[in-house]
Amino acid sequence: DVRPVSERRRRWRQKLLERGWIAPAWPKEYGGGGLSVKEQFILNEELAKARAPRFMDVGLGWVGPTLIIHGTDEQRRRFLRPIPTGEEIWCQGFSEPNAGSDLQSIQTVARRDGDFYVLNGTKMYVSNGIYGHLFAVLTKTDPQAQPPHRGMSTFLVEKASTTGLTVGGQIQKLGYKGIDTTIFYFEEARVPAANLLGGEEGQGWLHIMSGIEVGRINVAARAVGVATAALEDAIRHAKQR
């Protein structure tokens, strides 16, 4: 969750940032800790066991690792540093009214127009989209490509400077309500060609898969840590009751 937070939580984030523990496996030059993925797993597991507040938004969990692997030099310079500090909040625009688990069926398209791409389409259930500053948006740059995932590309969209982008209000939904979700409308929205992730069309599916791999490791580490703490609490209670 990236909604406004307490001063205590901000101080905790700063302490983690100073140690490089906000993004443990990121290179130090981008505000990370320079740890291995295995060391990151251990750290996240221990923090979860200690019930420490977590910071794991889309920027830290997906966009950052994807940019480190696939981004251009300019994209890494522009977008990475503000993620660990929390200065810029990222959201992901994947799901659509008729495409959720089957992302190959997305209908949002991007066509080249000189130094820009023009985006048209709708993105649904965008977590924290109301508060976000930047969006990683999955599109079709080649709607005729076969298989369909070969025509997918990812764009780094800046809310403040993108004309033709409308961010809707909060979506009322059943189930998990801890994170606000919204809807995006792209109507002839102009995005600089320099914001095509990796600078090459048709790589969107690769971006998603490689980024999700890192995110799942973080989720698993926290799950193991929380489960271990719960088991230890249960054993302690059984011995003392």
ABEGO torsion letter per residue (X at the ends): XABBBBAAAAAAAAAAAAAGAABAABBAAAGBAGBBAAAAAAAAAAAAAAGBBBBBBAAAAAAAAAAAAABBAAAAAAAAAAAAAGABBBBBBABBAABBABAAABABBBBBBEABBBBBEBBBGBBGAAABABBBBBBBABAABOBAAAABBBBBBBAAABBGBBBBBBBBBBEBAABBBBBBBBBGBBBBAAABBGGBBGAAAAAAAAAAAAAAAAAAAAAAAAAAAAAAAAAAAAAAX
